[in-house]
């Protein structure tokens, strides 16, 4: 790897695909740093707060037509074979 020192910042425009390809070429430690930094990114509300409450309602369409009591009964019946 060659290191070049510049006095001014350089702007490079990459497509998402090019960026992902470049990230794949990094070593594991560098990829871990990127993942850690992305984990610190602001959420949809523009805040850095993380809360289990942000998951509320996630996947509710999956359960829309399911009777909760019937589902629990079927699950319990499956435990007995």
C-alpha positions as YAML, in Angstrom:
chain: A
units: angstrom
residues:
- id: 1
  name: UNK
  ca: [0.00, 0.00, 0.00]
- id: 2
  name: UNK
  ca: [1.27, 3.46, -0.85]
- id: 3
  name: UNK
  ca: [0.60, 6.39, 1.45]
- id: 4
  name: UNK
  ca: [0.25, 9.85, -0.02]
- id: 5
  name: UNK
  ca: [0.12, 12.95, 2.18]
- id: 6
  name: UNK
  ca: [-1.92, 15.85, 0.86]
- id: 7
  name: UNK
  ca: [-2.45, 19.37, 2.13]
- id: 8
  name: UNK
  ca: [-6.05, 19.56, 0.92]
- id: 9
  name: UNK
  ca: [-8.93, 17.09, 1.18]
- id: 10
  name: UNK
  ca: [-9.91, 15.10, -1.89]
- id: 11
  name: UNK
  ca: [-13.51, 14.39, -2.84]
- id: 12
  name: UNK
  ca: [-14.23, 11.10, -4.58]
- id: 13
  name: UNK
  ca: [-17.66, 10.10, -5.79]
- id: 14
  name: UNK
  ca: [-18.45, 6.39, -5.59]
- id: 15
  name: UNK
  ca: [-21.55, 4.39, -6.28]
- id: 16
  name: UNK
  ca: [-22.83, 2.26, -3.42]
- id: 17
  name: UNK
  ca: [-21.54, -0.82, -5.24]
- id: 18
  name: UNK
  ca: [-18.06, 0.70, -5.59]
- id: 19
  name: UNK
  ca: [-18.06, 1.69, -1.93]
- id: 20
  name: UNK
  ca: [-19.05, -1.81, -0.80]
- id: 21
  name: UNK
  ca: [-16.36, -3.32, -3.02]
- id: 22
  name: UNK
  ca: [-13.76, -0.98, -1.52]
- id: 23
  name: UNK
  ca: [-14.87, -1.91, 2.00]
- id: 24
  name: UNK
  ca: [-14.52, -5.62, 1.18]
- id: 25
  name: UNK
  ca: [-10.88, -5.00, 0.31]
- id: 26
  name: UNK
  ca: [-10.12, -3.63, 3.77]
- id: 27
  name: UNK
  ca: [-8.65, -5.87, 6.44]
- id: 28
  name: UNK
  ca: [-10.89, -7.19, 9.22]
- id: 29
  name: UNK
  ca: [-9.81, -4.54, 11.73]
- id: 30
  name: UNK
  ca: [-10.66, -1.69, 9.34]
- id: 31
  name: UNK
  ca: [-14.05, -3.25, 8.51]
- id: 32
  name: UNK
  ca: [-14.78, -3.56, 12.23]
- id: 33
  name: UNK
  ca: [-14.03, 0.15, 12.67]
- id: 34
  name: UNK
  ca: [-16.46, 0.99, 9.86]
- id: 35
  name: UNK
  ca: [-19.18, -1.20, 11.38]
- id: 36
  name: UNK
  ca: [-18.66, 0.40, 14.79]
- id: 37
  name: UNK
  ca: [-18.90, 3.90, 13.32]
- id: 38
  name: UNK
  ca: [-22.03, 3.03, 11.34]
- id: 39
  name: UNK
  ca: [-23.57, 1.70, 14.53]
- id: 40
  name: UNK
  ca: [-23.16, 5.17, 15.99]
- id: 41
  name: UNK
  ca: [-25.04, 6.79, 13.12]
- id: 42
  name: UNK
  ca: [-28.17, 8.75, 14.00]
- id: 43
  name: UNK
  ca: [-31.45, 6.86, 13.79]
- id: 44
  name: UNK
  ca: [-34.40, 7.82, 11.58]
- id: 45
  name: UNK
  ca: [-35.36, 10.61, 13.97]
- id: 46
  name: UNK
  ca: [-31.93, 12.21, 13.66]
- id: 47
  name: UNK
  ca: [-30.95, 11.32, 17.21]
- id: 48
  name: UNK
  ca: [-28.27, 8.98, 18.50]
- id: 49
  name: UNK
  ca: [-30.63, 7.41, 21.03]
- id: 50
  name: UNK
  ca: [-31.17, 3.68, 20.81]
- id: 51
  name: UNK
  ca: [-34.26, 2.19, 22.40]
- id: 52
  name: UNK
  ca: [-36.01, -1.16, 22.36]
- id: 53
  name: UNK
  ca: [-39.18, 0.88, 21.93]
- id: 54
  name: UNK
  ca: [-38.10, 1.72, 18.39]
- id: 55
  name: UNK
  ca: [-38.94, -1.90, 17.50]
- id: 56
  name: UNK
  ca: [-42.57, -1.52, 18.59]
- id: 57
  name: UNK
  ca: [-44.95, -2.62, 15.84]
- id: 58
  name: UNK
  ca: [-42.20, -4.09, 13.69]
- id: 59
  name: UNK
  ca: [-43.61, -7.05, 11.76]
- id: 60
  name: UNK
  ca: [-47.17, -6.50, 12.96]
- id: 61
  name: UNK
  ca: [-48.49, -7.30, 9.48]
- id: 62
  name: UNK
  ca: [-47.21, -10.87, 9.94]
- id: 63
  name: UNK
  ca: [-49.56, -11.35, 12.91]
- id: 64
  name: UNK
  ca: [-52.54, -9.40, 11.53]
- id: 65
  name: UNK
  ca: [-54.67, -12.48, 10.75]
- id: 66
  name: UNK
  ca: [-53.51, -14.65, 13.67]
- id: 67
  name: UNK
  ca: [-55.66, -15.29, 16.71]
- id: 68
  name: UNK
  ca: [-53.25, -14.98, 19.65]
- id: 69
  name: UNK
  ca: [-55.00, -17.53, 21.88]
- id: 70
  name: UNK
  ca: [-55.21, -20.10, 19.08]
- id: 71
  name: UNK
  ca: [-51.54, -19.58, 18.24]
- id: 72
  name: UNK
  ca: [-50.47, -20.07, 21.86]
- id: 73
  name: UNK
  ca: [-52.58, -23.23, 22.11]
- id: 74
  name: UNK
  ca: [-50.99, -24.65, 18.94]
- id: 75
  name: UNK
  ca: [-47.51, -23.86, 20.25]
- id: 76
  name: UNK
  ca: [-48.18, -25.51, 23.58]
- id: 77
  name: UNK
  ca: [-49.62, -28.59, 21.84]
- id: 78
  name: UNK
  ca: [-46.46, -28.85, 19.73]
- id: 79
  name: UNK
  ca: [-44.33, -29.15, 22.90]
- id: 80
  name: UNK
  ca: [-45.98, -32.46, 23.69]
- id: 81
  name: UNK
  ca: [-45.14, -33.94, 20.34]
...
